[in-house]
Amino acid sequence: MLKTGDYVLNAQADREAIYDERCRNVLTLEGAELARSTISAWPGYAPTPLVNLPDIAREAGVASVHYKDESARFGLMSFKALGGAYAVVRHLLLVIQREVGETATVDDILAGRYADIVERQTVCCATDGNHGRSVAWGARTFGCRAVIFIHATVSEGRRTAIEAFGAEVRRTAGNYDASVAEADATATREGWTVVSDTSYPGYRTIPCDVMHGYTLMAQEAYDQLPGDIPATHQFLQTGVGGMAAAVCAQGWQLYGSNRPRTILADPSRAACWFESIRAGKPVPVTGDIDTLMAGLACGEVSELAWEILDRGADAVVAVEDEDAEDCMRRLAGGGANTPPIVAGESAVAGLAALLAVAKKPSARDQLALTADSRVLLFGTEGATDSAVYERIVGRSADSVSRQAAG
């Protein structure tokens, strides 16, 4: 079993490589700008905060650590709101174009001008929780039906949160990858549309839309960094890799060889990115892949994410569940110069990876992590299951939030 702080360098990483045609077939700055202009016009949009963590920076022996807190994004408590819902509305716009030959807008859909078409559409996906919540929210917001597939170990709290947005939720046997297969088979049989955040041969367009939505989070963070100075390192939790690839791609296109070093944080119990980077090719991991970091419990890397991260990621660090729990409690407790932060289980893998490698001289040297380094973390979720959060942290998310506010 991998231990927290175990790491592997990416032999295929090339910091001098340009963002070439293969990468542009996945994500582009034009696609990112379309996502940004679309999502920023939605009701309730606001950039999420970038929080300075000087106590963490001091412990890690770096110049600064900033944490992008996604716990309030559109009220869904997760960055996933940027991806699934955006892909839903992109799909609906294409359906309208195909059926009536008209170029509709998001405002048209929100105003109900094409309700007769939209209401006939059903979108579905498999989820560990957050992506399904985003798809369900997007379906409710824009007026279509959603069916969400969850696997055996997804908590009842996360199921209830998805159902609150009006989606039908179906629980399947097996792990996350089994639920992906079930969602795909059902969609094919029923004529539904899969809105997935992972890609596979023959299925790329919608995951590209999801990932373009995620680039908004990266752009916000880059814009919020003090002094208009880019980060030197970004520690990104994995899952299927869509978020990490989107953030890496945005930095790569904006900064070229001066982009932040991208270090992936992989759950030790679902280490598909660790094994794939080590092998130099996608390698699935099997078994129940039952990690506390539910949003990262994936056994296979996304095809699209691999096309960016196989050269764009510099290293992968393993993270054990126990260290994720410690980081949740650490952020909830705040510090002398750090406010309390509500961070869910999948939000803290990057922080755990940073703290682990910062203690290893060989890792610091190989990752160019120095006293001058400026580190960017993405806190991708808040307390998406309040019962799980309270069990781990020892108090409710509401009490942590009240402490932060007062």
C-alpha positions in Angstrom: 0.0 0.0 0.0 1.3 3.4 -0.9 2.0 5.8 2.0 1.4 9.5 2.2 4.4 11.3 0.7 5.4 8.4 -1.7 5.9 10.1 -5.0 6.9 9.4 -8.5 8.4 11.9 -11.0 6.8 12.0 -14.5 9.5 10.8 -16.9 7.4 12.2 -19.8 7.0 15.7 -18.4 8.4 18.4 -20.6 8.4 21.9 -19.2 9.7 23.4 -22.4 7.0 21.8 -24.6 4.5 24.0 -26.2 0.8 23.5 -25.7 0.5 21.6 -29.0 -2.3 20.4 -31.3 -3.0 17.3 -29.3 -3.6 19.4 -26.2 -5.7 22.0 -28.1 -7.9 19.1 -29.3 -8.9 18.8 -25.6 -8.9 22.4 -24.1 -8.4 25.8 -25.6 -8.3 29.4 -24.3 -11.2 30.2 -26.6 -13.2 27.4 -25.0 -12.2 28.5 -21.6 -13.3 32.1 -22.4 -16.7 30.9 -23.7 -17.2 28.9 -20.5 -16.2 31.9 -18.4 -18.5 34.3 -20.2 -21.4 31.9 -20.0 -21.1 30.8 -16.4 -20.3 34.3 -15.0 -23.6 35.4 -16.4 -25.6 32.8 -14.5 -27.7 34.0 -11.5 -25.7 33.7 -8.3 -22.3 33.7 -9.9 -19.4 35.2 -7.8 -15.7 34.3 -7.8 -14.8 32.1 -4.8 -12.2 33.3 -2.3 -8.5 32.7 -2.5 -7.3 32.3 1.1 -3.8 33.0 2.3 -2.4 30.3 4.6 0.8 31.8 6.1 0.9 29.2 8.9 0.9 26.4 6.4 3.5 28.2 4.3 5.8 28.5 7.3 5.4 24.8 8.2 6.1 23.8 4.5 9.1 26.0 4.3 7.8 28.0 1.3 7.2 31.7 0.6 3.4 31.4 0.4 0.4 29.0 0.2 -2.9 30.1 -1.2 -6.1 28.0 -1.0 -8.9 28.4 -3.5 -12.0 27.8 -1.4 -14.8 26.3 -3.5 -17.1 25.5 -0.5 -19.7 28.1 -1.5 -19.7 27.7 -5.3 -23.3 28.3 -6.5 -24.6 26.9 -3.2 -23.5 23.4 -4.2 -20.4 23.4 -2.0 -18.1 22.2 -4.8 -16.2 23.3 -7.9 -18.2 20.7 -9.8 -20.9 23.2 -10.2 -18.7 24.7 -13.0 -18.5 21.6 -15.0 -21.6 19.4 -15.0 -24.1 22.2 -15.2 -22.2 23.9 -18.0 -22.1 20.7 -20.0 -25.8 20.3 -19.5 -26.7 23.7 -21.0 -24.2 23.3 -23.8 -25.9 20.0 -24.7 -29.3 21.6 -24.6 -28.2 24.4 -26.9 -26.9 21.9 -29.4 -30.2 19.9 -29.3 -32.2 23.1 -30.0 -29.9 24.0 -32.9 -30.4 20.5 -34.3 -34.1 20.3 -33.9 -35.2 23.8 -35.0 -32.1 25.2 -36.7 -32.0 28.2 -34.4 -29.0 29.5 -32.3 -30.5 29.8 -28.8 -28.9 31.4 -25.8 -28.8 30.5 -22.2 -31.2 33.3 -21.5 -33.6 31.8 -24.0 -33.5 28.5 -22.1 -33.9 30.2 -18.7 -36.9 32.1 -20.1 -38.5 28.9 -21.2 -38.6 29.8 -24.9 -37.7 26.2 -25.9 -39.3 24.4 -23.0 -41.1 21.9 -25.3 -37.7 20.7 -26.5 -35.8 21.0 -23.3 -38.4 19.1 -21.2 -38.1 16.1 -23.4 -34.3 15.7 -22.7 -32.9 13.4 -20.1 -29.3 13.7 -18.9 -27.6 11.1 -16.7 -24.2 10.4 -15.2 -22.4 8.3 -12.6 -21.0 10.1 -9.6 -19.3 9.8 -6.2 -21.5 12.8 -5.2 -20.4 16.2 -6.4 -20.5 15.8 -10.2 -24.0 14.3 -9.9 -25.1 17.1 -7.8 -23.9 19.6 -10.5 -25.7 17.7 -13.3 -28.9 17.5 -11.2 -28.7 21.2 -10.4 -28.0 22.1 -14.1 -31.0 19.9 -15.2 -33.3 21.6 -12.7 -32.0 25.1 -13.6 -32.4 24.7 -17.3 -35.5 22.5 -17.3 -34.6 19.0 -18.3 -34.7 15.6 -16.5 -31.7 14.0 -14.7 -31.0 10.4 -13.6 -27.9 10.0 -11.5 -26.2 6.7 -10.8 -24.3 6.2 -7.6 -22.2 3.2 -6.6 -22.4 1.0 -3.5 -20.4 3.1 -1.1 -21.7 6.6 -1.8 -23.2 7.9 1.4 -26.9 8.4 1.9 -26.2 12.1 2.7 -24.8 12.6 -0.8 -27.7 10.7 -2.3 -30.1 12.9 -0.5 -28.3 16.0 -1.6 -28.6 15.0 -5.3 -32.3 14.1 -4.9 -32.9 17.6 -3.4 -32.3 19.0 -6.9 -35.1 16.9 -8.4 -33.0 14.1 -9.9 -33.9 10.4 -9.9 -31.0 8.6 -8.1 -30.2 4.9 -8.8 -27.8 3.0 -6.7 -25.7 0.3 -8.5 -23.6 -2.6 -7.2 -19.8 -2.3 -7.4 -17.4 0.6 -7.5 -17.4 4.0 -9.3 -16.2 2.5 -12.6 -19.1 -0.1 -12.5 -21.6 2.8 -12.1 -20.1 4.6 -15.1 -20.7 1.4 -17.2 -24.3 1.1 -15.9 -25.0 4.8 -16.7 -23.6 4.4 -20.2 -25.6 1.2 -20.9 -28.8 2.7 -19.6 -28.4 5.9 -21.6 -27.9 3.8 -24.8 -31.0 1.8 -24.1 -33.2 4.7 -23.2 -31.9 7.3 -25.6 -30.6 9.6 -22.8 -27.4 11.7 -22.9 -24.5 10.9 -20.6 -23.0 14.0 -19.1 -19.8 12.6 -17.6 -16.7 14.2 -16.3 -14.6 11.3 -17.5 -13.9 10.4 -21.2 -13.2 7.2 -23.0 -12.8 6.2 -26.7 -15.6 7.7 -28.7 -16.9 10.0 -25.9 -15.1 13.3 -25.7 -17.2 16.3 -26.5 -19.2 16.5 -23.3 -16.2 15.8 -21.0 -14.4 18.6 -22.9 -17.3 21.0 -22.0 -17.1 19.8 -18.3 -13.3 20.5 -18.3 -13.7 23.9 -19.9 -16.1 24.8 -17.1 -13.4 23.9 -14.6 -10.9 26.3 -16.2 -12.9 29.2 -14.8 -11.8 28.2 -11.3 -8.1 28.2 -12.4 -8.5 31.6 -14.1 -10.1 33.1 -11.0 -7.3 31.8 -8.8 -4.6 33.1 -11.1 -6.3 36.5 -11.2 -6.5 36.6 -7.4 -2.9 35.8 -6.6 -1.2 38.9 -5.1 1.1 41.0 -7.1 0.1 39.5 -10.4 2.9 36.9 -9.9 2.0 33.3 -11.0 2.4 30.4 -8.6 5.5 28.3 -8.9 3.7 25.1 -7.8 0.1 23.8 -7.8 -0.9 20.6 -6.0 -4.0 19.2 -7.6 -6.1 16.2 -6.4 -6.9 13.8 -9.1 -10.1 11.5 -9.4 -10.4 10.8 -13.1 -8.1 13.9 -13.7 -10.5 16.3 -15.3 -10.0 19.1 -12.8 -6.2 18.7 -12.7 -6.0 18.6 -16.4 -8.1 21.7 -16.8 -6.0 23.7 -14.3 -2.8 22.5 -15.8 -4.0 23.4 -19.3 -5.0 26.9 -18.3 -1.6 27.5 -16.7 0.2 26.0 -19.6 -1.5 28.1 -22.2 -1.2 31.3 -20.2 2.4 31.0 -18.9 4.1 28.4 -21.2 7.4 27.1 -19.7 6.9 29.5 -16.7 3.7 27.7 -15.7 3.3 26.4 -12.2 4.8 22.9 -11.6 1.8 20.6 -11.5 2.0 17.9 -8.7 -0.9 15.5 -8.6 -2.3 14.2 -5.3 -3.7 10.7 -5.6 -5.5 8.7 -2.9 -3.4 5.7 -1.9 -6.4 3.4 -2.2 -7.4 4.6 -5.7 -4.0 5.5 -7.1 -4.7 5.3 -10.9 -2.7 8.4 -11.6 0.2 7.2 -9.5 0.3 3.9 -11.3 -0.3 5.5 -14.8 2.5 8.1 -14.4 4.8 5.5 -13.1 4.1 3.2 -16.0 4.1 6.0 -18.6 0.6 4.9 -19.9 -2.9 4.7 -18.5 -3.1 1.8 -16.0 -6.4 1.0 -14.3 -6.5 0.0 -10.6 -9.1 -2.5 -9.5 -10.9 -3.6 -6.4 -13.3 -1.6 -4.2 -11.0 1.6 -4.4 -12.9 2.6 -1.2 -11.2 5.8 -0.1 -12.5 8.4 2.4 -11.9 10.9 -0.4 -15.1 9.9 -2.1 -14.8 12.4 -5.0 -11.4 10.9 -5.9 -12.4 7.2 -5.7 -11.8 6.4 -9.4 -9.9 3.4 -10.9 -9.3 4.7 -14.4 -7.9 8.0 -15.7 -9.8 10.0 -18.2 -8.6 9.7 -21.7 -8.8 13.5 -22.2 -7.0 14.3 -19.0 -4.2 11.9 -19.8 -3.6 13.7 -23.1 -2.7 16.8 -21.1 -1.2 15.4 -17.9 1.1 12.8 -19.4 3.4 15.7 -20.3 2.0 18.5 -18.2 2.1 16.9 -14.8 5.5 16.9 -13.1 4.9 14.3 -10.4 2.3 12.4 -8.4 2.2 12.1 -4.6 0.2 9.5 -2.7 -2.1 10.5 0.1 -3.6 8.2 2.7 -7.1 8.7 4.2 -5.7 9.4 7.7 -3.7 12.4 6.5 -6.7 13.8 4.6 -8.6 13.6 7.9 -5.8 15.4 9.7 -5.8 18.2 7.1 -9.6 18.6 7.4 -9.2 19.1 11.1 -6.2 21.4 10.6 -8.1 23.7 8.3 -11.2 23.7 10.5 -9.1 24.8 13.5 -7.5 27.7 11.7 -4.3 29.2 13.2 -2.7 32.3 14.5 -2.8 33.9 11.1 -5.2 31.5 9.3 -9.0 31.6 9.4 -11.0 28.4 10.0 -11.9 26.8 6.7 -14.6 24.1 6.0 -12.9 21.6 3.7 -14.4 18.3 2.6 -12.6 15.0 2.3 -11.6 15.5 -1.3 -10.6 19.1 -0.9 -7.5 18.5 1.1 -5.5 15.9 -0.8 -3.3 18.6 -2.4 -2.6 20.1 1.1 -1.7 16.7 2.5 0.7 16.0 -0.5 2.4 19.4 0.0 3.0 18.9 3.7 4.3 15.4 3.1 6.8 16.2 0.4 7.9 19.4 2.1 9.4 17.2 4.8 11.6 15.2 2.4 14.8 16.9 1.2 15.0 14.7 -1.9 11.4 15.5 -2.9 12.0 19.2 -2.3 15.1 19.1 -4.5 13.4 17.1 -7.3 10.3 19.2 -7.3 12.2 22.5 -7.0 10.3 23.3 -3.8 12.3 26.1 -2.1 11.9 28.9 0.4 10.9 31.1 -2.5 8.1 28.8 -3.8 4.6 30.1 -4.1 2.1 27.3 -3.8 -1.5 27.2 -5.0 -4.0 24.7 -3.7 -7.6 24.1 -4.8 -10.0 23.3 -2.0 -12.5 21.7 -4.3 -15.4 21.0 -1.9 -16.8 22.0 1.5 -18.8 19.7 3.7 -20.7 17.9 1.0 -21.8 15.3 3.5 -22.4 17.1 6.8 -22.6 13.8 8.9 -19.2 12.6 7.5 -17.7 16.0 8.1 -18.8 16.2 11.7 -17.6 12.7 12.4 -14.1 13.5 11.1 -13.7 17.0 12.4 -15.5 16.6 15.7 -17.9 19.5 15.2 -20.3 20.7 12.5 -19.5 22.6 9.4 -21.8 25.4 10.6 -19.9 25.9 13.8 -16.6 26.2 11.8 -18.2 28.7 9.5 -19.5 30.7 12.4 -16.1 30.8 14.0 -14.6 32.0 10.7 -17.2 34.7 10.4 -16.9 35.9 13.9 
